């Protein structure tokens, strides 16, 4: 059968890949535009958290199959290191100007567009009292994922970890900086990594400092309950400051508001992990301006009640550029966006 309307999917992370594959399976031609030199997006930094071969359902393994499927799909054209520099409505569709450092500017025509531009991690440098970038034992969940993916079990083998702290909601649930929302993923990745470390270093004391635990997601309530049974402590404590320990160069002192005790407490740790949240990409305002999109109060792309369509006919949103989502949730939302896009084209006879 003859291939039908062209759809441009902007963003080659898990959401963009999923949306592109969904539409290609419906015999639509898809142009997949990715600003980076490789597909995969933020999921490329996610480590495997399986414990003794048992999957913790973090979603990181979803990427490989989609990358392979996109590579084999004849109706998906992939443009890497490419950005959209101009967009305008033409004959009910879109005309895009594309720019790449390796080729002259080109154009692409689309009957519909799916935006799947992803998110940025909150920059932990902005949380000055936590000592990120100054104290060597303070890291972030993002950095830890990258290191574990690259080095595996050897990543922290030389640190003689006896006490490890995870600090939740770093950059999330903070109205003072315009991020009053829960990032959805921080509790999940922190508890899964904490369990992984505990399996490698059973004598280590691991503490998760939290406001509360976000237990949504696939089987996650069972995951954090298992963590508690394995000896991982959960403390209702809000961080005040992290400073160099006076007793040891390779340790840091964590001073926190012990909510249940009603007092300031402190403890020393060999490793402190800041569970940084998600925020709109730094170019979200520029992208919104290109397409005439609205943004919600926190800067994510605004959608209609279906959470996929927008006020711009033919323009759809997929994944975490619409709201914070896990890997699996971003993929599921992308399926929803692709379905809405396909229905739109069917109704227009494209």
PyMOL commands that set and color helices and strands:
alter all, ss='L'
color gray80, all
select helices_A, chain A and resi 14-25+41-45+62-72+124-126+128-130+141-159+175-177+186-200+220-229+284-291+319-321+327-348
alter helices_A, ss='H'
color red, helices_A
select strands_A, chain A and resi 4-10+28-33+76-79+82-90+93-100+103-110+112-115+119-121+138-140+163-170+205-210+233-244+252-258+263-269+271-276+278-280+315-317
alter strands_A, ss='S'
color yellow, strands_A
deselect
rebuild
show_as cartoon
